[in-house]
Amino acid sequence: MLTYLHIVIGEMVPKSLALQHAESTALRVTPPMLFMQRVLFPLVVGLNATGNTLLRIIGIDRSQGSHERYYSPEELEFVVEESLQGGMLNRGAERVLRELFDLGALTAENVMVPRVQVDGVRLDASHEEIAALLRATPHTRYPVYREDLDDIVGVVHVRDLAALVISQTPLRGRMVHVAPFVPSSTPLGSVVKRMRDQLVQFAVVLDEHGGTAGIITPDDVSTEILGRVDESGSRSDLFEDAGGRLHVAGTVRLDELGERLLRSVDHEDVETVSGLVLALLERPPRVGDVVTFEGISLRVARVDGRGVAEAIVIASPPPGEDEEAQ
């Protein structure tokens, strides 16, 4: 009988009332609950003290973080999945959280802008050359180099370059800010910490031979987490056209492509779509080239220099799906 009263009168009925009339119920029950809290507070303290004493006698100390609950990354991913299925998270928030979980495994090489896409300014550039650079390749920050990109001396902000163009003066070394240099295998978290410690929003990524492999800015890190936000209204890195064909930028990582295709896409030597096409072709790509890798066909749609700017993906069903369909 006591169990019945506890479940029905103590839980089911109050919960139903609170859900249907939340504000009015809260206003009515708050005064008596506060009164009972004050009256029973000494009793609660005494019971807790007695229980903690008994636990210490048997070797358990509740004061050592016993009220805190820590979750492993796997448990957090499970919580996110359950919240998504339960309707508490939308698909966009779920994707951002999963990118955050994967952030610890990323290195500078995974996030950097590759060297072939880096636009820099020579240390001895004239104001005419700087003006031409700003018109052709608008960026917020530019690496400054002596002879080529393997000899980067620092970074300069676009507003400083614009001031040089207006005043028609050449670039001077005192305007160049020192940038950190990091190996391509450096964890992304360490790269961000280096930039924060040196108060600069720019880092140069070095390859195994000491040459420039690429650059990293905070925008590249946020893009990795939130996805590309293009204010010009152009297409994203992964999109489907009207015919249902999947278009992918050459800079997209293979694991990102695999997530979109719901299958594993992994190559031991390369990490991006452009790198995969180059590795399979063994020559500079041309528009119309087709390569196949693990059941996925990639047709080159646009090229950028010697790299792939965009490819069209044609994927066969993941292994086992055909059997399930039959």
Residue frames relative to the residue before (quaternion, step in Angstrom):
aa qw qx qy qz dx dy dz
M 1.0000 0.0000 0.0000 0.0000 0.00 0.00 0.00
L 0.6518 0.5226 -0.3100 0.4538 3.54 0.99 -0.91
T 0.6399 0.5203 -0.3194 0.4667 3.59 1.01 -0.82
Y 0.6359 0.5346 -0.3205 0.4551 3.57 0.99 -0.86
L 0.6786 0.4808 -0.2932 0.4715 3.59 0.85 -0.95
H 0.6411 0.5365 -0.3286 0.4396 3.57 1.00 -0.83
I 0.7109 0.4591 -0.2666 0.4612 3.59 0.86 -0.97
V 0.7413 0.4205 -0.2345 0.4676 3.58 0.80 -1.04
I 0.7717 0.3591 -0.1919 0.4885 3.58 0.62 -1.17
G 0.7341 0.4511 -0.2386 0.4481 3.57 1.01 -0.82
E 0.8070 0.2573 -0.1286 0.5157 3.62 1.08 -0.57
M 0.7431 0.4425 -0.2693 0.4236 3.59 0.50 -1.15
V 0.7058 0.4637 -0.2784 0.4576 3.59 0.75 -1.01
P 0.6767 0.4736 -0.3261 0.4598 3.68 0.78 -0.82
K 0.6476 0.5203 -0.3293 0.4489 3.59 0.95 -0.79
S 0.6555 0.5120 -0.3122 0.4590 3.57 0.95 -0.85
L 0.6518 0.5045 -0.3150 0.4706 3.58 0.96 -0.82
A 0.6759 0.5041 -0.2984 0.4471 3.56 0.91 -0.92
L 0.6591 0.5115 -0.3155 0.4522 3.59 1.00 -0.75
Q 0.7161 0.4511 -0.2566 0.4668 3.58 0.98 -0.84
H 0.7934 0.1177 -0.0478 0.5953 3.61 1.06 -0.73
A 0.0804 -0.8703 0.4840 0.0422 3.56 0.67 1.15
E 0.7299 0.4491 -0.2705 0.4387 3.61 0.65 -1.07
S 0.6935 0.4683 -0.2950 0.4613 3.58 0.80 -0.94
T 0.6356 0.5238 -0.3313 0.4604 3.60 1.00 -0.76
A 0.6531 0.5201 -0.3156 0.4510 3.58 0.95 -0.89
L 0.6571 0.5144 -0.3110 0.4549 3.58 0.98 -0.84
R 0.6862 0.4886 -0.2899 0.4543 3.60 1.02 -0.77
V 0.7629 0.4067 -0.2206 0.4516 3.60 0.85 -0.91
T 0.5203 0.6679 -0.4214 0.3250 3.63 1.14 -0.36
P 0.6720 0.4929 -0.3361 0.4389 3.70 0.74 -0.86
P 0.7055 0.4342 -0.3157 0.4627 3.68 0.70 -0.85
M 0.6286 0.5326 -0.3528 0.4436 3.62 1.05 -0.64
L 0.6425 0.5055 -0.3238 0.4762 3.59 1.02 -0.76
F 0.6261 0.5329 -0.3312 0.4629 3.59 1.07 -0.76
M 0.6790 0.4819 -0.2911 0.4712 3.60 0.90 -0.93
Q 0.6040 0.5592 -0.3609 0.4384 3.59 1.08 -0.66
R 0.6774 0.4804 -0.2955 0.4722 3.57 0.93 -0.88
V 0.6679 0.5093 -0.3103 0.4452 3.59 0.94 -0.86
L 0.7745 0.3776 -0.1892 0.4709 3.58 0.84 -0.96
F 0.4133 0.7419 -0.4600 0.2593 3.61 1.24 -0.14
P 0.6697 0.4827 -0.3340 0.4550 3.67 0.80 -0.81
L 0.6418 0.5249 -0.3271 0.4534 3.58 1.02 -0.77
V 0.6501 0.5156 -0.3165 0.4597 3.58 0.97 -0.87
V 0.6474 0.5160 -0.3166 0.4630 3.58 0.96 -0.88
G 0.6655 0.5094 -0.3061 0.4515 3.56 0.95 -0.87
L 0.6609 0.4998 -0.3090 0.4668 3.59 0.94 -0.86
N 0.6465 0.5145 -0.3241 0.4607 3.60 0.97 -0.82
A 0.6504 0.5148 -0.3202 0.4576 3.56 0.95 -0.86
T 0.6491 0.5141 -0.3184 0.4616 3.59 0.97 -0.83
G 0.6738 0.4957 -0.2967 0.4608 3.57 0.92 -0.90
N 0.6597 0.5040 -0.3135 0.4610 3.60 0.94 -0.83
T 0.6268 0.5362 -0.3368 0.4540 3.57 1.04 -0.74
L 0.6630 0.4977 -0.3010 0.4713 3.57 0.92 -0.89
L 0.6478 0.5162 -0.3183 0.4610 3.59 1.00 -0.78
R 0.6494 0.5092 -0.3259 0.4613 3.60 1.00 -0.77
I 0.6028 0.5689 -0.3562 0.4315 3.58 1.09 -0.66
I 0.7435 0.3625 -0.2160 0.5188 3.58 1.06 -0.75
G 0.6664 -0.5737 0.2842 0.3820 3.58 1.22 0.41
I 0.6016 0.5295 -0.3735 0.4671 3.62 1.20 0.37
D 0.1207 -0.7945 0.5942 0.0334 3.56 -0.74 1.14
R 0.2771 -0.7990 0.5155 0.1380 3.56 -0.32 1.26
S 0.5860 0.6005 -0.3767 0.3927 3.61 1.16 -0.38
Q 0.6372 0.5334 -0.3314 0.4468 3.62 1.20 -0.39
G 0.7943 -0.3583 0.1802 0.4564 3.55 0.41 1.27
S 0.3236 0.7833 -0.4909 0.2018 3.58 1.16 0.42
H 0.6819 0.4861 -0.2996 0.4571 3.59 1.15 -0.51
E 0.6296 0.5366 -0.3381 0.4488 3.59 1.25 -0.14
R 0.1770 -0.7775 0.5978 0.0823 3.54 -1.10 0.75
Y 0.1116 -0.7951 0.5949 0.0383 3.52 -0.66 1.13
Y 0.2300 -0.7805 0.5717 0.1051 3.54 -1.09 0.80
S 0.4138 -0.6682 0.5568 0.2688 3.53 -1.11 0.71
P 0.6663 -0.4915 0.3528 0.4359 3.63 -1.18 0.31
E 0.6405 0.5268 -0.3308 0.4504 3.58 1.01 -0.77
E 0.6535 0.5023 -0.3145 0.4709 3.59 1.02 -0.80
L 0.6406 0.5200 -0.3282 0.4599 3.57 1.01 -0.77
E 0.6361 0.5156 -0.3307 0.4691 3.59 1.00 -0.77
F 0.6303 0.5216 -0.3309 0.4703 3.58 1.06 -0.73
V 0.6349 0.5270 -0.3242 0.4627 3.59 1.01 -0.83
V 0.6481 0.5142 -0.3145 0.4655 3.57 0.98 -0.87
E 0.6581 0.5095 -0.3117 0.4585 3.59 0.94 -0.89
E 0.6607 0.4975 -0.3058 0.4717 3.58 0.96 -0.85
S 0.6513 0.5119 -0.3168 0.4618 3.59 1.01 -0.80
L 0.6285 0.5253 -0.3327 0.4674 3.58 1.07 -0.73
Q 0.6904 0.4733 -0.2865 0.4660 3.58 0.86 -0.93
G 0.6939 0.4714 -0.2736 0.4705 3.57 1.14 -0.64
G 0.5464 -0.6553 0.3787 0.3586 3.57 1.29 0.02
M 0.5036 0.6619 -0.4231 0.3595 3.60 1.25 0.17
L 0.7464 0.2551 -0.1674 0.5914 3.61 1.27 -0.32
N 0.3351 -0.7022 0.5744 0.2543 3.56 -1.08 0.63
R 0.7041 -0.4934 0.3086 0.4068 3.55 -1.27 0.36
G 0.6381 0.5386 -0.3358 0.4359 3.60 1.02 -0.73
A 0.6660 0.4890 -0.3008 0.4763 3.59 0.93 -0.88
E 0.6280 0.5404 -0.3337 0.4496 3.57 1.04 -0.77
R 0.6600 0.5082 -0.3150 0.4549 3.59 0.97 -0.83
V 0.6451 0.5187 -0.3243 0.4579 3.59 0.97 -0.84
L 0.6571 0.5089 -0.3163 0.4573 3.60 0.95 -0.85
R 0.6524 0.5007 -0.3230 0.4683 3.58 0.97 -0.78
E 0.6218 0.5240 -0.3474 0.4669 3.61 1.03 -0.68
L 0.6320 0.5234 -0.3317 0.4655 3.59 1.05 -0.72
F 0.6293 0.5291 -0.3364 0.4592 3.59 1.01 -0.77
D 0.7131 0.4539 -0.2497 0.4724 3.58 1.03 -0.82
L 0.4741 0.7189 -0.4248 0.2791 3.58 1.23 -0.30
G 0.6415 0.5573 -0.3266 0.4138 3.57 1.03 -0.76
A 0.6851 0.4777 -0.2879 0.4686 3.58 1.16 -0.49
L 0.5757 0.6120 -0.3743 0.3923 3.60 1.24 -0.21
T 0.2221 -0.7509 0.6075 0.1332 3.54 -1.21 0.62
A 0.7189 -0.4207 0.3174 0.4532 3.55 -1.31 0.09
E 0.6383 0.5535 -0.3262 0.4242 3.57 1.01 -0.79
N 0.6468 0.5444 -0.3192 0.4283 3.58 1.08 -0.71
V 0.7735 0.3816 -0.1632 0.4789 3.58 1.06 -0.75
M 0.5662 0.6644 -0.3749 0.3121 3.59 1.10 -0.65
V 0.4455 -0.5897 0.5875 0.3296 3.50 -1.39 0.30
P 0.4070 -0.7445 0.4591 0.2633 3.64 -0.49 1.09
R 0.6918 -0.5228 0.3209 0.3811 3.52 -1.18 0.66
V 0.6614 0.5320 -0.3244 0.4174 3.60 0.92 -0.86
Q 0.7146 0.4067 -0.2516 0.5105 3.61 1.24 -0.32
V 0.5188 0.6439 -0.4084 0.3867 3.59 1.28 0.12
D 0.1575 -0.7613 0.6245 0.0745 3.54 -0.98 0.97
G 0.0002 0.8198 -0.5708 0.0462 3.56 -0.62 1.16
V 0.3520 -0.7098 0.5709 0.2153 3.54 -1.37 0.13
R 0.4588 -0.6833 0.4965 0.2760 3.57 -0.95 0.89
L 0.5844 -0.6107 0.4089 0.3438 3.55 -1.09 0.72
D 0.7537 0.3542 -0.2041 0.5146 3.59 1.09 -0.65
A 0.2945 0.7882 -0.4969 0.2124 3.61 1.21 0.46
S 0.4179 -0.6860 0.5383 0.2549 3.56 -1.10 0.76
H 0.6517 -0.5159 0.3648 0.4196 3.57 -1.23 0.25
E 0.5983 0.5463 -0.3732 0.4520 3.63 1.12 -0.50
E 0.6628 0.4938 -0.3029 0.4744 3.60 0.97 -0.83
I 0.6385 0.5149 -0.3286 0.4682 3.57 1.03 -0.75
A 0.6379 0.5232 -0.3276 0.4604 3.60 0.96 -0.82
A 0.6519 0.5059 -0.3154 0.4686 3.59 0.96 -0.83
L 0.6394 0.5266 -0.3219 0.4585 3.59 1.02 -0.80
L 0.6729 0.4994 -0.3007 0.4555 3.60 0.88 -0.91
R 0.6563 0.4966 -0.3200 0.4693 3.60 1.01 -0.71
A 0.7197 0.4649 -0.2572 0.4470 3.59 0.92 -0.86
T 0.8200 0.0839 0.0103 0.5661 3.59 0.91 -0.92
P 0.0865 -0.8313 0.5477 0.0368 3.61 0.16 1.21
H 0.1179 0.7614 -0.6271 0.1150 3.57 -0.78 1.11
T 0.5705 -0.5828 0.4469 0.3675 3.55 -1.30 0.16
R 0.7981 0.0719 -0.0106 0.5982 3.58 1.03 -0.81
Y 0.1609 -0.7829 0.5974 0.0659 3.54 -1.14 0.73
P 0.4075 -0.6674 0.5493 0.2946 3.59 -1.00 0.71
V 0.2591 -0.7487 0.5940 0.1399 3.56 -1.11 0.77
Y 0.0210 -0.8169 0.5754 -0.0338 3.59 -0.74 1.05
R 0.5190 -0.6268 0.4823 0.3243 3.56 -1.31 0.36
E 0.8313 0.1034 -0.0267 0.5454 3.60 0.34 -1.25
D 0.7736 -0.1255 0.1135 0.6106 3.57 0.96 -0.96
L 0.7426 -0.4361 0.2768 0.4263 3.58 -1.30 0.03
D 0.5722 0.5671 -0.3944 0.4420 3.61 1.22 -0.14
D 0.7280 0.3611 -0.2099 0.5436 3.58 1.29 -0.21
I 0.1231 0.8138 -0.5497 0.1428 3.57 0.78 1.09
V 0.2175 -0.7981 0.5537 0.0957 3.57 -0.88 0.99
G 0.7914 -0.1986 0.1361 0.5619 3.60 1.16 -0.30
V 0.4624 -0.6556 0.5243 0.2854 3.53 -1.27 -0.44
V 0.1298 -0.7832 0.6047 0.0637 3.57 -1.13 0.67
H 0.4463 -0.6951 0.5019 0.2565 3.58 -1.05 0.82
V 0.6074 -0.5910 0.3957 0.3538 3.55 -1.14 0.70
R 0.6224 0.5456 -0.3624 0.4285 3.62 1.02 -0.65
D 0.6344 0.5134 -0.3358 0.4702 3.59 1.10 -0.65
L 0.6438 0.5051 -0.3233 0.4752 3.58 1.05 -0.75
A 0.6365 0.5275 -0.3302 0.4557 3.57 1.01 -0.80
A 0.6310 0.5286 -0.3324 0.4605 3.58 1.04 -0.75
L 0.6306 0.5280 -0.3327 0.4614 3.59 1.07 -0.72
V 0.6416 0.5219 -0.3242 0.4592 3.56 1.00 -0.82
I 0.6662 0.5052 -0.3050 0.4559 3.58 0.94 -0.91
S 0.7429 0.3904 -0.2229 0.4960 3.57 0.93 -0.88
Q 0.3339 -0.7771 0.4677 0.2567 3.59 1.35 -0.11
T 0.4521 0.6424 -0.4786 0.3922 3.53 0.86 1.08
P 0.5222 -0.6458 0.4496 0.3287 3.61 -1.10 0.58
L 0.6250 -0.5323 0.4184 0.3886 3.54 -1.32 0.29
R 0.1482 -0.7882 0.5934 0.0674 3.56 -0.97 0.89
G 0.6194 -0.5986 0.3748 0.3430 3.54 -1.12 0.72
R 0.6294 0.5599 -0.3486 0.4109 3.60 1.06 -0.64
M 0.6310 0.5324 -0.3357 0.4535 3.60 1.22 -0.31
V 0.6106 0.5716 -0.3348 0.4339 3.57 1.28 -0.32
H 0.2644 -0.7641 0.5729 0.1344 3.57 -0.87 1.01
V 0.4960 -0.6523 0.4860 0.3039 3.56 -1.04 0.80
A 0.1551 -0.7867 0.5944 0.0615 3.58 -0.96 0.92
P 0.4945 -0.6534 0.4712 0.3262 3.62 -1.02 0.66
F 0.2464 -0.7331 0.6151 0.1532 3.55 -1.21 0.65
V 0.0191 -0.8124 0.5815 -0.0388 3.58 -0.77 1.06
P 0.5069 -0.6217 0.4910 0.3397 3.61 -1.08 0.64
S 0.6183 -0.5827 0.3823 0.3634 3.57 -1.14 0.59
S 0.6769 0.4936 -0.2959 0.4589 3.61 1.17 -0.49
T 0.4237 0.7188 -0.4616 0.3013 3.63 1.26 0.02
P 0.4894 -0.6483 0.4822 0.3281 3.65 -0.86 0.86
L 0.5920 -0.6159 0.3902 0.3434 3.54 -1.01 0.85
G 0.6206 0.5564 -0.3438 0.4325 3.58 1.01 -0.75
S 0.6506 0.5038 -0.3121 0.4749 3.59 1.04 -0.76
V 0.6203 0.5367 -0.3463 0.4553 3.59 1.04 -0.71
V 0.6580 0.5065 -0.3063 0.4654 3.58 0.90 -0.93
K 0.6470 0.5155 -0.3195 0.4621 3.60 1.01 -0.82
R 0.6318 0.5276 -0.3353 0.4583 3.61 0.99 -0.78
M 0.6640 0.4909 -0.3087 0.4720 3.58 0.92 -0.85
R 0.6637 0.5010 -0.3120 0.4595 3.58 0.95 -0.83
D 0.6627 0.5099 -0.3109 0.4519 3.60 0.94 -0.85
Q 0.7409 0.3883 -0.2186 0.5025 3.59 1.04 -0.77
L 0.3965 -0.7568 0.4465 0.2658 3.58 1.33 0.17
V 0.5711 0.5430 -0.4023 0.4659 3.56 0.93 0.94
Q 0.3042 -0.7711 0.5369 0.1571 3.57 -0.94 0.89
F 0.6319 0.4754 -0.3226 0.5202 3.53 0.85 1.01
A 0.0457 0.7798 -0.6236 0.0312 3.59 -1.06 0.76
V 0.3192 -0.7270 0.5805 0.1807 3.55 -1.14 0.75
V 0.2448 -0.7736 0.5725 0.1173 3.56 -0.82 1.06
L 0.2084 -0.7960 0.5623 0.0820 3.56 -0.82 1.06
D 0.3926 -0.6917 0.5472 0.2605 3.57 -1.12 0.68
E 0.7432 -0.4350 0.2750 0.4276 3.57 -1.30 0.04
H 0.6866 0.4609 -0.2806 0.4872 3.59 1.23 -0.33
G 0.5933 -0.5947 0.3576 0.4080 3.59 1.26 0.04
G 0.5409 0.6089 -0.4082 0.4123 3.58 1.26 0.05
T 0.6060 -0.5616 0.4174 0.3783 3.55 -1.27 0.27
A 0.1949 -0.7874 0.5779 0.0895 3.57 -0.74 1.12
G 0.7640 -0.2483 0.1851 0.5660 3.57 1.15 -0.60
I 0.3869 -0.6898 0.5522 0.2639 3.55 -1.30 -0.28
I 0.1815 -0.7584 0.6156 0.1139 3.56 -1.31 0.41
T 0.0365 -0.7583 0.6505 0.0218 3.54 -1.12 0.83
P 0.6667 -0.4816 0.3558 0.4438 3.63 -1.18 0.23
D 0.5855 0.5759 -0.3758 0.4293 3.61 1.10 -0.59
D 0.6425 0.5218 -0.3289 0.4548 3.59 1.01 -0.74
V 0.6410 0.5160 -0.3196 0.4699 3.58 1.07 -0.75
S 0.6794 0.4775 -0.2959 0.4721 3.60 0.89 -0.91
T 0.6164 0.5400 -0.3472 0.4559 3.58 1.07 -0.69
E 0.6210 0.5513 -0.3331 0.4467 3.56 1.06 -0.77
I 0.7205 0.4328 -0.2399 0.4857 3.57 1.05 -0.80
L 0.8076 0.3213 -0.1375 0.4751 3.56 0.72 -1.09
G 0.4969 -0.6124 0.4597 0.4084 3.57 1.19 -0.43
R 0.6172 -0.5785 0.3941 0.3592 3.53 -1.25 0.43
V 0.1154 -0.7623 0.6350 0.0488 3.56 -0.92 0.99
D 0.0486 -0.8230 0.5656 -0.0208 3.57 -0.32 1.26
E 0.3064 -0.7949 0.4976 0.1634 3.56 -0.33 1.26
S 0.6006 0.5766 -0.3719 0.4105 3.59 1.16 -0.31
G 0.5025 -0.6791 0.4074 0.3469 3.56 1.29 -0.17
S 0.4461 0.6850 -0.4700 0.3329 3.60 1.20 0.23
R 0.6944 -0.5109 0.3250 0.3888 3.51 -1.33 0.24
S 0.5078 -0.6449 0.4804 0.3090 3.56 -1.22 0.53
D 0.7145 -0.4648 0.3172 0.4157 3.55 -1.35 0.07
L 0.7715 0.1525 -0.0852 0.6118 3.59 1.18 -0.54
F 0.2551 0.7645 -0.5603 0.1914 3.59 -0.59 1.08
E 0.3628 -0.7023 0.5696 0.2253 3.52 -1.29 0.45
D 0.3727 -0.7206 0.5378 0.2296 3.56 -0.99 0.85
A 0.7517 -0.3945 0.2702 0.4542 3.57 -1.30 -0.01
G 0.6921 0.4717 -0.2773 0.4707 3.58 1.15 -0.55
G 0.5708 -0.6256 0.3681 0.3838 3.56 1.28 0.09
R 0.4916 0.6526 -0.4432 0.3688 3.60 1.24 0.15
L 0.3805 -0.7329 0.5238 0.2092 3.56 -0.98 0.90
H 0.1502 -0.7696 0.6178 0.0591 3.56 -0.80 1.12
V 0.0483 -0.8063 0.5892 -0.0201 3.56 -0.93 0.89
A 0.4432 -0.6842 0.5132 0.2686 3.57 -0.99 0.87
G 0.5944 -0.6034 0.3968 0.3537 3.56 -1.11 0.62
T 0.6578 0.5281 -0.3096 0.4389 3.58 1.16 -0.51
V 0.4828 0.6718 -0.4391 0.3505 3.62 1.23 -0.15
R 0.4348 -0.6985 0.5049 0.2612 3.57 -0.92 0.92
L 0.6044 -0.5888 0.4005 0.3573 3.55 -1.15 0.63
D 0.6431 0.5148 -0.3451 0.4497 3.60 1.01 -0.65
E 0.6058 0.5297 -0.3542 0.4764 3.61 1.13 -0.58
L 0.6384 0.5106 -0.3220 0.4775 3.57 0.99 -0.82
G 0.6471 0.5297 -0.3164 0.4478 3.56 0.99 -0.81
E 0.6255 0.5292 -0.3328 0.4669 3.57 1.06 -0.76
R 0.6615 0.5012 -0.3111 0.4630 3.57 0.97 -0.82
L 0.7393 0.4053 -0.2181 0.4915 3.59 1.02 -0.82
L 0.3784 -0.7486 0.4632 0.2860 3.59 1.33 -0.05
R 0.6498 0.4306 -0.3425 0.5244 3.54 0.92 0.98
S 0.5467 -0.6100 0.4580 0.3454 3.56 -1.26 0.31
V 0.0024 -0.7646 0.6440 -0.0251 3.56 -0.89 1.02
D 0.2151 0.7923 -0.5313 0.2089 3.58 -0.25 1.24
H 0.0521 -0.7719 0.6336 0.0020 3.54 -1.00 0.94
E 0.4987 -0.7094 0.4135 0.2774 3.56 -0.81 0.97
D 0.7543 0.4139 -0.2121 0.4634 3.61 1.11 -0.55
V 0.7983 0.2187 -0.1030 0.5516 3.62 1.06 -0.61
E 0.3093 -0.7790 0.5252 0.1469 3.57 -1.24 0.45
T 0.7442 0.3677 -0.2174 0.5136 3.61 1.19 -0.30
V 0.6590 -0.4967 0.3819 0.4162 3.55 -1.30 0.28
S 0.6501 0.5120 -0.3223 0.4598 3.58 0.92 -0.84
G 0.6564 0.5103 -0.3063 0.4637 3.57 0.96 -0.85
L 0.6394 0.5260 -0.3278 0.4550 3.56 1.02 -0.76
V 0.6569 0.5012 -0.3162 0.4661 3.59 0.90 -0.87
L 0.6600 0.5035 -0.3084 0.4646 3.58 0.94 -0.87
A 0.6566 0.5157 -0.3170 0.4500 3.58 0.96 -0.81
L 0.6979 0.4602 -0.2740 0.4754 3.58 1.01 -0.77
L 0.6855 0.4737 -0.2849 0.4738 3.59 1.02 -0.74
E 0.1634 -0.8102 0.5308 0.1876 3.57 1.07 -0.85
R 0.7131 0.2840 -0.2506 0.5899 3.57 1.12 0.81
P 0.6469 -0.4904 0.3741 0.4484 3.62 -1.17 0.23
P 0.4644 -0.7088 0.4554 0.2731 3.62 -0.90 0.86
R 0.1662 -0.7405 0.6398 0.1213 3.52 -1.33 0.46
V 0.6053 -0.5522 0.4215 0.3887 3.55 -1.16 0.58
G 0.7542 0.3414 -0.2774 0.4876 3.57 -0.83 1.02
D 0.4913 0.6475 -0.4379 0.3842 3.61 1.23 -0.25
V 0.1203 -0.7841 0.6070 0.0469 3.58 -1.05 0.82
V 0.0144 -0.7743 0.6327 -0.0029 3.57 -0.95 0.93
T 0.2082 -0.7692 0.5931 0.1149 3.57 -1.20 0.55
F 0.0537 0.7913 -0.6036 0.0815 3.54 -0.92 0.98
E 0.8474 -0.1062 0.0262 0.5196 3.57 -0.67 1.19
G 0.7550 -0.4106 0.2058 0.4680 3.56 0.87 0.98
I 0.6426 0.4863 -0.3221 0.4968 3.58 1.28 0.09
S 0.1802 -0.7785 0.5948 0.0875 3.57 -0.80 1.03
L 0.1139 -0.7813 0.6126 0.0350 3.54 -0.98 0.94
R 0.1002 -0.7852 0.6096 0.0421 3.56 -0.77 1.05
V 0.4206 -0.7244 0.4915 0.2383 3.58 -0.70 1.11
A 0.1695 -0.8069 0.5625 0.0619 3.57 -0.70 1.13
R 0.7862 -0.0057 0.0140 0.6177 3.58 1.09 -0.71
V 0.1890 -0.7651 0.6044 0.1165 3.56 -1.13 0.67
D 0.1505 -0.7540 0.6332 0.0890 3.53 -1.27 0.51
G 0.7973 -0.1106 0.0282 0.5928 3.56 -0.08 1.27
R 0.7688 -0.2820 0.2396 0.5216 3.56 -0.61 -1.16
G 0.6408 0.5057 -0.3297 0.4743 3.56 1.25 0.28
V 0.5352 -0.6012 0.4894 0.3356 3.53 -1.36 0.20
A 0.2633 -0.7674 0.5657 0.1477 3.57 -0.74 1.04
E 0.7998 -0.0644 0.0774 0.5918 3.59 1.02 -0.81
A 0.0587 -0.7843 0.6174 0.0160 3.54 -1.07 0.79
I 0.3501 -0.6963 0.5849 0.2249 3.54 -1.29 0.48
V 0.2625 -0.7987 0.5310 0.1059 3.55 -0.74 1.12
I 0.0341 -0.7503 0.6601 0.0093 3.52 -1.01 0.94
A 0.0167 -0.8377 0.5438 -0.0471 3.58 -0.30 1.26
S 0.3881 -0.6745 0.5740 0.2551 3.52 -1.10 0.76
P 0.6393 -0.5222 0.3635 0.4318 3.64 -1.13 0.39
P 0.5859 -0.5786 0.4256 0.3752 3.60 -1.09 0.64
P 0.6379 -0.5423 0.3745 0.3984 3.61 -1.12 0.59
G 0.7762 0.3185 -0.2569 0.4797 3.54 -0.92 0.95
E 0.5880 0.5978 -0.3796 0.3910 3.58 1.15 -0.45
D 0.6140 0.5515 -0.3509 0.4423 3.55 1.06 -0.73
E 0.6614 0.5076 -0.3182 0.4513 3.57 0.95 -0.87
E 0.6443 0.5170 -0.3309 0.4562 3.58 1.02 -0.80
A 0.6387 0.5352 -0.3298 0.4436 3.57 1.04 -0.79
Q 0.6746 0.4770 -0.2963 0.4791 3.56 1.11 -0.71
